[in-house]
Amino acid sequence: MNEAESSLVRRGGARAARRAARAAPLPDNLRPVSPGMRGGRYQPLTDADVVRIHHAALDVLEQIGLADATPSGVEYMTRAGAQLTPQGRLLFPRALVEDTLAKAGRRFVLHGQDPKHDLEPWDNRVYFGTAGAAVHIVNAKTGEYRDSTTRDLYDIARIVDTLEHLHFYQRSVVCRELVNPMEMDVNTAYACVAGTTKHVGTSWVRPEHLEASLEMFHWIAGGEDKWRARPFVSQSNCFVVPPLKFAYDACLCLEMAVRGGMPVLLLSAGQAGATAPAALGAALVQEVAECLAGLVYVNAIKPGAPAIFGTWCFVSDLRTGAMSGGSPEQALLSAASAQLARYYDLTGGTASGMSDAKLPDVQSGYEKAYNHALVGNAGANLIYESAGMLASLLGFSMESLIIDNDIIGAVQRTIKGIDVSDESLSIETIRKVCIEGPGHFLGADQTLQRMQREYVYPAVGDRTSPNEWVSQGRPSVVERATRRLESILSSHFPTHLPEAVDAAIRERLPIRLPREAMRPPGGG
């Protein structure tokens, strides 16, 4: 080998070493984006707008109130200071609401089974997760829709368990093969907590179903006291039927969750133009009023109990009355919800990413991207529905889940903003390149240091040249996502539930997810 060849080999080896170093995972503290980065730069409402909405919501609660409270709910809330009218509506005096806001739970951690996934959803810290109750799984290659199953729910959980930019897992599909409501609720909870160590959210239709699930969580935690110290599941609770009515069974579940030490997402999901006013400002007023009533309810049961202010203002396409989850109006309402939660200094949860598209296509991408960009930069603490959802919440695509992780990572980078520290603005770097050569920044020390710590790269998005793309067989983003999906499903089988605990759960509860579905082929 001559000297020139030897030099080429050395340079090639050095490039390979640099590529390997760049491919190695960075420590969490050096990654370009991380869970809980602070948003809040985008504000669709002025400060005066927020105050007007607050006072209008207080007027609604004091003058109109809510109907159809359970007897236990009436007892809790009237004891706290609410007033029951002869027509059966509960009115909430201003002083009661203000006293509740003063003592409401704040700065509570949402725990994962693994403490590395603990969330701190307060101030402007932003976390993205799943949610929903889709009834179909979408095949992104064929366009076919089929009923979702418990196996799908578990598979989605273990995919989320691997995705960097999804920080919690809320139940995303319905176990359609389970017709018994008790079995559906318990198996939903089981599939979620068995599939990931991230914080989980789900819902129950009857309090006795929640009671059985709480017993399961106690076994997993190692005892009720350990569960209460680190509750790793929150309840998604649609405690109201908009406009301004309590939901009977959901309220009974709410009461049990609060007594059982479980954080509660107070979810008000009025649809502007249908179950909420078409005027966006008025829709916000109704949602805020309903969530404030829920906050009174929770604190009447247990002062300071963890409750998430869940203003999920949905939108109608006023031409048809159908939900339009990917609309710009949806982005505005969800971003405004973040501002309102921050006004009250409460942990806020809202929805974003509910594309109206039927497949993970161009429409899905642009609807999710602008919704996430606005809602994330508004500083929403917990952003639900953020990945996998299609057809206005009716369909879920696992391929889309993978693609949406890329979208969320990019949006998180916009939330992080631009570093203008002394080191970032270093004139010395410019001087060396311009005066000492080589006239570009490709090999500069600062470039090498920042290419991983400051820049986000897509996992399935394509940045190759056209020639490279052709040489690879012209793969679409769906094809690349499919390959990654198949890799995860064939290799990632969480083992955090000890076999003895799993056996105890299966002995006491009707778990329908086969153990074989939770192990690699061959039982390895």
Secondary structure, DSSP 8 states (H G I E B T S, - for coil): --HHHHHHHHHHHHHHHHHHHHHS---GGGSS--TTEE-----SS-HHHHHHHHHHHHHHHHHT-BB---HHHHHHHHHHT-EE-TTS-EE--HHHHHHHHHHS--S--B--SSGGG-B---TTEEEEB----B-EEE-TTT--EEE--HHHHHHHHHHHTT-TT--EEE--B--TT--SHHHHHHHHHHHHHHH-SSEEEE--SSHHHHHHHHHHHHHHHTSHHHHHHS--EEEEE--B-SSSBB-HHHHHHHHHHHHTT--EEEEE--EETTTB-SSHHHHHHHHHHHHHHHHHHHHHHSTT--EEEEE--EEB-TTT--B-TTSHHHHHHHHHHHHHHHHTT--BEEE------SSSSHHHHHHHHHHHHHHHHTT-SEEES-SSEEGGGTEE-HHHHHHHHHHHHHHHHHHH----STTTT-HHHHHIIIIIS-SSSTT-HHHHHHHHHT----SSS--S-HHHHHHTT---HHHHHHHHHHHHHHH-----S-HHHHHHHHHHS---S-GGGGS-TT--
